[in-house]
Amino acid sequence: MLLLSAAAPGPAADAAHDAAHATAARFQQGAYSVACSTCHVPAGELCLARRTVHGARRALYRANTPKPTRLIPFLLRSA
């Protein structure tokens, strides 16, 4: 899959990238669902670094994400 900036370089790609980050922050999706410990912004706010998410915020989100449970081992344990 091509990156948008590689397929359509220029201001349109920059605006689309900014809009994607703003939408994720507005609806508190992904890493934007937790507060950033690097720039100290609350959940649902953009990081102070433009068009990026700090690594600590992404790591905190991944740590809080529940691990997926596979159906087959779940069924085998009950038998």
CYANA upper distance limits for C-alpha pairs under 8 A (distance plus 0.5 A):
  2 LEU  CA      6 ALA  CA      7.06
  2 LEU  CA      7 ALA  CA      6.93
  3 LEU  CA      7 ALA  CA      6.79
  4 LEU  CA      8 ALA  CA      6.34
  4 LEU  CA      9 PRO  CA      8.01
  4 LEU  CA     13 ALA  CA      6.59
  5 SER  CA      9 PRO  CA      5.30
  5 SER  CA     10 GLY  CA      7.83
  5 SER  CA     13 ALA  CA      5.74
  5 SER  CA     14 ASP  CA      7.82
  8 ALA  CA     12 ALA  CA      7.78
  8 ALA  CA     13 ALA  CA      6.45
  9 PRO  CA     13 ALA  CA      6.33
 10 GLY  CA     14 ASP  CA      7.07
 11 PRO  CA     15 ALA  CA      6.61
 12 ALA  CA     16 ALA  CA      6.69
 13 ALA  CA     17 HIS  CA      6.61
 14 ASP  CA     18 ASP  CA      6.66
 15 ALA  CA     19 ALA  CA      6.54
 16 ALA  CA     20 ALA  CA      6.66
 17 HIS  CA     21 HIS  CA      6.97
 17 HIS  CA     51 ARG  CA      7.73
 18 ASP  CA     22 ALA  CA      6.64
 18 ASP  CA     51 ARG  CA      6.61
 19 ALA  CA     23 THR  CA      6.49
 20 ALA  CA     24 ALA  CA      6.76
 21 HIS  CA     25 ALA  CA      6.67
 21 HIS  CA     46 LEU  CA      8.02
 21 HIS  CA     51 ARG  CA      7.20
 21 HIS  CA     52 THR  CA      8.45
 22 ALA  CA     26 ARG  CA      6.50
 22 ALA  CA     46 LEU  CA      7.54
 23 THR  CA     27 PHE  CA      6.78
 24 ALA  CA     28 GLN  CA      6.27
 24 ALA  CA     29 GLN  CA      5.46
 24 ALA  CA     30 GLY  CA      7.54
 24 ALA  CA     32 TYR  CA      7.09
 24 ALA  CA     44 GLY  CA      8.49
 25 ALA  CA     29 GLN  CA      6.85
 25 ALA  CA     32 TYR  CA      5.62
 25 ALA  CA     33 SER  CA      8.04
 25 ALA  CA     43 ALA  CA      8.33
 25 ALA  CA     44 GLY  CA      5.12
 25 ALA  CA     45 GLU  CA      6.07
 25 ALA  CA     46 LEU  CA      6.52
 26 ARG  CA     44 GLY  CA      6.15
 26 ARG  CA     45 GLU  CA      7.71
 27 PHE  CA     44 GLY  CA      7.37
 28 GLN  CA     32 TYR  CA      5.45
 28 GLN  CA     33 SER  CA      4.88
 28 GLN  CA     34 VAL  CA      8.39
 28 GLN  CA     43 ALA  CA      7.27
 28 GLN  CA     44 GLY  CA      5.24
 29 GLN  CA     33 SER  CA      5.90
 30 GLY  CA     61 TYR  CA      7.63
 31 ALA  CA     53 VAL  CA      7.87
 31 ALA  CA     57 ARG  CA      6.73
 31 ALA  CA     58 ARG  CA      5.63
 31 ALA  CA     60 LEU  CA      8.44
 31 ALA  CA     61 TYR  CA      5.85
 31 ALA  CA     62 ARG  CA      8.45
 32 TYR  CA     43 ALA  CA      6.19
 32 TYR  CA     44 GLY  CA      5.76
 32 TYR  CA     45 GLU  CA      7.30
 32 TYR  CA     46 LEU  CA      7.81
 32 TYR  CA     57 ARG  CA      8.45
 33 SER  CA     43 ALA  CA      5.70
 33 SER  CA     44 GLY  CA      6.46
 33 SER  CA     61 TYR  CA      7.84
 34 VAL  CA     42 PRO  CA      7.63
 34 VAL  CA     43 ALA  CA      5.09
 34 VAL  CA     44 GLY  CA      7.89
 34 VAL  CA     57 ARG  CA      7.47
 34 VAL  CA     60 LEU  CA      7.86
 34 VAL  CA     61 TYR  CA      6.78
 35 ALA  CA     40 HIS  CA      7.37
 35 ALA  CA     41 VAL  CA      6.37
 35 ALA  CA     42 PRO  CA      4.89
 35 ALA  CA     43 ALA  CA      4.71
 35 ALA  CA     44 GLY  CA      8.14
 35 ALA  CA     57 ARG  CA      7.38
 36 CYS  CA     40 HIS  CA      5.68
 36 CYS  CA     41 VAL  CA      5.98
 36 CYS  CA     42 PRO  CA      7.03
 36 CYS  CA     43 ALA  CA      7.71
 36 CYS  CA     47 CYS  CA      7.60
 36 CYS  CA     54 HIS  CA      7.84
 36 CYS  CA     56 ALA  CA      7.59
 36 CYS  CA     57 ARG  CA      5.39
 37 SER  CA     41 VAL  CA      8.06
 37 SER  CA     56 ALA  CA      7.08
 37 SER  CA     57 ARG  CA      6.90
 38 THR  CA     54 HIS  CA      7.37
 38 THR  CA     56 ALA  CA      7.17
 38 THR  CA     57 ARG  CA      7.92
 39 CYS  CA     47 CYS  CA      7.05
 39 CYS  CA     48 LEU  CA      6.84
 41 VAL  CA     45 GLU  CA      6.70
 41 VAL  CA     46 LEU  CA      7.97
 41 VAL  CA     47 CYS  CA      7.14
 41 VAL  CA     48 LEU  CA      8.45
 46 LEU  CA     53 VAL  CA      8.38
 47 CYS  CA     52 THR  CA      7.59
 47 CYS  CA     53 VAL  CA      6.58
 47 CYS  CA     54 HIS  CA      7.60
 49 ALA  CA     53 VAL  CA      7.85
 49 ALA  CA     54 HIS  CA      8.27
 53 VAL  CA     57 ARG  CA      7.33
 53 VAL  CA     58 ARG  CA      7.33
 54 HIS  CA     58 ARG  CA      7.00
 55 GLY  CA     59 ALA  CA      6.56
 56 ALA  CA     60 LEU  CA      6.63
 57 ARG  CA     61 TYR  CA      6.77
 58 ARG  CA     62 ARG  CA      6.73
 59 ALA  CA     63 ALA  CA      6.61
 60 LEU  CA     64 ASN  CA      6.76
 61 TYR  CA     65 THR  CA      6.72
 69 THR  CA     74 PHE  CA      7.84
 70 ARG  CA     74 PHE  CA      6.93
 71 LEU  CA     75 LEU  CA      6.73
 72 ILE  CA     76 LEU  CA      6.67
 73 PRO  CA     77 ARG  CA      6.62
 74 PHE  CA     78 SER  CA      7.29
 75 LEU  CA     79 ALA  CA      7.17
